[in-house]
Amino acid sequence: MKRAIVMGGSYAGLIAARVLSDYAEDVVVIEPDVIGGDGLGRRTPQRHQLHALLSMGHTQLERWFPGITDELVKGGARLGEDQDVQFYLDGRLKAPVPGARMLGATRPFLESHLRRRVAAIEHVRFCQAQATGLVLRGDRAAGVTTAGPDSEDGETLEADFVVDAMGRNSPLEDWLAHSGWDQAPVDSMRVDLGYATAMFHRGDELGSTVIAHSSPGPASNYQPTLTEPGALAAVEGERWSVVLAGYADHRPGPDREEFLRRMRRCVAPLRTVADVSEMIGDVRTYRFVESRRRVHSRLTRFPGGLVVVGDALASVNPVYGQGLTLAALEANALGAYLRSHPDPQNPAWDYFRLAETVVDGAWQLSTAADLAQPHVTGPYPRGYRVQKWVADKLTEASVLDSAVNAQYMGVVNMELPPKALTQPGFLARAARVLLSR
Ligand SMILES: Cc1cc2nc3c(=O)[nH]c(=O)nc-3n(C[C@H](O)[C@H](O)[C@H](O)COP(=O)(O)OP(=O)(O)OC[C@H]3O[C@@H](n4cnc5c(N)ncnc54)[C@H](O)[C@@H]3O)c2cc1C
């Protein structure tokens, strides 16, 4: 291709630009926000919140940006291995997973390294502007109109291929509807989640701990009665990033004292940090109302030369930490699609099918878990009660046994598809663990 345009230069847009740089002579990333030294952009307030990178997301990051882990660690990020990564359920530390690895870094830090790597690719350039419309020629995308400091109002940038990476509130569907195209059907689930993140000075109060994550499970009927749900990560700048989460009336607020009180009702690592470490700055809150995905494969028509990635395609409940990993896996789908020498005149159905496969897995896991909350009212999949009964038992077995937990966490980390939890050998081991308890 001569030119590919990526609308949106955040996490998903950056990885998409990296993939496109293998296939286009000129890649333009259109991003209106000046993402400064603090790595924060106006349109993405979620960047303030603790972002965990699942191990599959980490693997994919290293695949597209070799050496980035070393670079991040040199810059102050922490790489947690084995016992440095701790998961608690209903207040109990889960069985260790040999070989577990997780990176501790803030989202702005991670993303600023990604941006630097993408900007260093000779034929990728950033255009500080807002995408204001899609140029359609016949049945295909042929460019983007822009407005902003780096472009004249209404300027048209021609392209052979266009990627929508404009996040959850992408205007693409409205643009398409305006031009007479059907909007992609949307699946959604209302979860009414509240998030609050605060930073703390980090000393040696938790030894080599990099990640501690705690969630309610079957023993508390997934309610914050035994412990508060929350997590901490050792991040660059000798800091802890601490997040608390809660649903409906139990959403955490911005009050510092209340944040500390709530941390003291969490598992031991969070209690320790609340007691001995000093909070830096304010508590930042975020409200996430619903998980949402657009399902393009249910359309019969879609413009050629146009794909959708990242939150614009699917934005799922953040407590499962899937968003960044999904963006990377969708970028893989884009790479696989482009490798097959597609005709950009035709709709990218093969891309959407591949991307939907990974979204399906994430969606299945997160929505099944969300349905355990009493205020979440569906939609329920067929056989939900049986599924939940089995999932509760497997979750319980994963607390007790390393081998069961390794496979369970493989699914949580998106290294294995959800169906790995239905393999007979795995189910038999989980049953043995529970019977011998
Ligand atoms: C509270 C919270 C916590 C989260 N925690 C995690 C976590 O722990 N782990 C994890 O993996 N994921 C997490 N996520 C999900 C993650 O933040 C998203 O999946 C991720 O930001 C998606 O990246 P994106 O590039 O698709 O969209 P965004 O990051 O939202 O970026 C969209 C970009 O498009 C740009 N844009 C918007 N309009 C235009 C326009 N008209 N023209 C050009 N550009 C435009 C914006 O400026 C922005 O830069 C969390 C989300 C939330 C809300």
The ligand as a Tripos MOL2 file, in Angstrom:
@<TRIPOS>MOLECULE
LIG
   53    58     1     0     0
SMALL
NO_CHARGES

@<TRIPOS>ATOM
      1 C1        -10.7100    2.4370   34.5050 C.3       1 LIG1
      2 C2        -10.0480    1.5870   33.4640 C.ar      1 LIG1
      3 C3         -9.0180    0.7310   33.8120 C.ar      1 LIG1
      4 C4         -8.4320   -0.0910   32.8610 C.ar      1 LIG1
      5 N1         -7.4670   -0.9870   33.2370 N.ar      1 LIG1
      6 C5         -6.9260   -1.7850   32.3140 C.ar      1 LIG1
      7 C6         -5.9330   -2.7320   32.6700 C.ar      1 LIG1
      8 O1         -5.5900   -2.8900   33.8390 O.2       1 LIG1
      9 N2         -5.3820   -3.5000   31.6950 N.ar      1 LIG1
     10 C7         -5.7770   -3.3960   30.4050 C.ar      1 LIG1
     11 O2         -5.2510   -4.1130   29.5620 O.2       1 LIG1
     12 N3         -6.7270   -2.5190   30.0260 N.ar      1 LIG1
     13 C8         -7.3090   -1.7190   30.9360 C.ar      1 LIG1
     14 N4         -8.2610   -0.8260   30.5650 N.ar      1 LIG1
     15 C9         -8.6700   -0.7760   29.1550 C.3       1 LIG1
     16 C10        -7.7500    0.1260   28.3390 C.3       1 LIG1
     17 O3         -7.6630    1.3950   28.9470 O.3       1 LIG1
     18 C11        -8.3110    0.2680   26.9330 C.3       1 LIG1
     19 O4         -8.6090   -1.0000   26.4340 O.3       1 LIG1
     20 C12        -7.3230    0.9880   26.0300 C.3       1 LIG1
     21 O5         -7.1770    2.3210   26.4150 O.3       1 LIG1
     22 C13        -7.8080    0.9340   24.5820 C.3       1 LIG1
     23 O6         -6.9240    1.6670   23.8000 O.3       1 LIG1
     24 P1         -7.4460    2.3880   22.4940 P.3       1 LIG1
     25 O7         -6.2330    2.9030   21.8180 O.co2     1 LIG1
     26 O8         -8.3680    1.5130   21.7410 O.co2     1 LIG1
     27 O9         -8.3780    3.5840   23.0040 O.3       1 LIG1
     28 P2         -8.0100    4.8640   23.8680 P.3       1 LIG1
     29 O10        -6.8600    4.5930   24.7410 O.co2     1 LIG1
     30 O11        -9.2700    5.3230   24.4930 O.co2     1 LIG1
     31 O12        -7.5390    5.9400   22.8170 O.3       1 LIG1
     32 C14        -8.3420    6.4720   21.7960 C.3       1 LIG1
     33 C15        -7.5170    7.5410   21.0980 C.3       1 LIG1
     34 O13        -8.2610    8.0760   20.0000 O.3       1 LIG1
     35 C16        -8.0770    9.4770   19.9840 C.3       1 LIG1
     36 N5         -9.2200   10.0800   19.2910 N.ar      1 LIG1
     37 C17       -10.4850   10.2320   19.7480 C.ar      1 LIG1
     38 N6        -11.2310   10.8670   18.8330 N.ar      1 LIG1
     39 C18       -10.4260   11.0850   17.7560 C.ar      1 LIG1
     40 C19       -10.6160   11.6840   16.4960 C.ar      1 LIG1
     41 N7        -11.7990   12.1980   16.1160 N.pl3     1 LIG1
     42 N8         -9.5780   11.7350   15.6370 N.ar      1 LIG1
     43 C20        -8.3690   11.1970   15.9840 C.ar      1 LIG1
     44 N9         -8.1300   10.6280   17.1760 N.ar      1 LIG1
     45 C21        -9.1420   10.5740   18.0470 C.ar      1 LIG1
     46 C22        -7.9930    9.8840   21.4530 C.3       1 LIG1
     47 O14        -7.3790   11.1390   21.6300 O.3       1 LIG1
     48 C23        -7.1710    8.7240   22.0290 C.3       1 LIG1
     49 O15        -5.8060    9.0000   21.9800 O.3       1 LIG1
     50 C24        -8.8520   -0.0130   31.5110 C.ar      1 LIG1
     51 C25        -9.8860    0.8670   31.1510 C.ar      1 LIG1
     52 C26       -10.4710    1.6520   32.1200 C.ar      1 LIG1
     53 C27       -11.6120    2.5450   31.7160 C.3       1 LIG1
@<TRIPOS>BOND
     1     1     2 1
     2     2     3 ar
     3     2    52 ar
     4     3     4 ar
     5     4     5 ar
     6     4    50 ar
     7     5     6 ar
     8     6     7 ar
     9     6    13 1
    10     7     8 2
    11     7     9 ar
    12     9    10 ar
    13    10    11 2
    14    10    12 ar
    15    12    13 ar
    16    13    14 ar
    17    14    15 1
    18    14    50 ar
    19    15    16 1
    20    16    17 1
    21    16    18 1
    22    18    19 1
    23    18    20 1
    24    20    21 1
    25    20    22 1
    26    22    23 1
    27    23    24 1
    28    24    25 2
    29    24    26 1
    30    24    27 1
    31    27    28 1
    32    28    29 2
    33    28    30 1
    34    28    31 1
    35    31    32 1
    36    32    33 1
    37    33    34 1
    38    33    48 1
    39    34    35 1
    40    35    36 1
    41    35    46 1
    42    36    37 ar
    43    36    45 ar
    44    37    38 ar
    45    38    39 ar
    46    39    40 ar
    47    39    45 ar
    48    40    41 1
    49    40    42 ar
    50    42    43 ar
    51    43    44 ar
    52    44    45 ar
    53    46    47 1
    54    46    48 1
    55    48    49 1
    56    50    51 ar
    57    51    52 ar
    58    52    53 1
@<TRIPOS>SUBSTRUCTURE
     1 LIG1         1 GROUP 0 **** ****
